[in-house]
Amino acid sequence: MVDIVTKRNCVYQTAYHVIWCPKYRHDILTGLVAEEMGAMLDAICAERGWPMISKEIQPDHVHLFVSIPPALAVADAVKILKGTTARKLFQRFPWLKNRLLDGHLWSPSYYVGTAGNVSAETIRRYIERSEHVTKRR
């Protein structure tokens, strides 16, 4: 599912489910706009070395399942994704600005959740066992 990534100073295995919507939840992510959005997300993630696990573009929201390095705040990654796609979509499809009342493509909010191969309960038990081993020494 999510590969372990080895960098010079860390090893990580992250998976973030990010969802965001167009302003006022307008159904604008259809047809060529949706295709272009998908291609842009592919390019941004590839350029930055963020493995994309999955993506789904619905008419009124975007789902992205992506691995982001721990050195980068998720909020900063979302800002990059939303900002870059908004700028490029407005350039490619100028009529989008007219469709949106205040000229902003994305709602300022977003959802992010984490996913992993190990449950929170398993991690808790591992930490508690490690703590008992340390205390016995």
Secondary structure, DSSP 8 states (H G I E B T S, - for coil): ----EE-SS-EE---EEEEE-BGGG-S---HHHHHHHHHHHHHHHHHHT--EEEEEEETTEEEEEE---TTS-HHHHHHHHHHHHHHHHHHH-THHHHHSTTS--B-S--EEEE--SS-HHHHHHHHHHHHHHHHH-
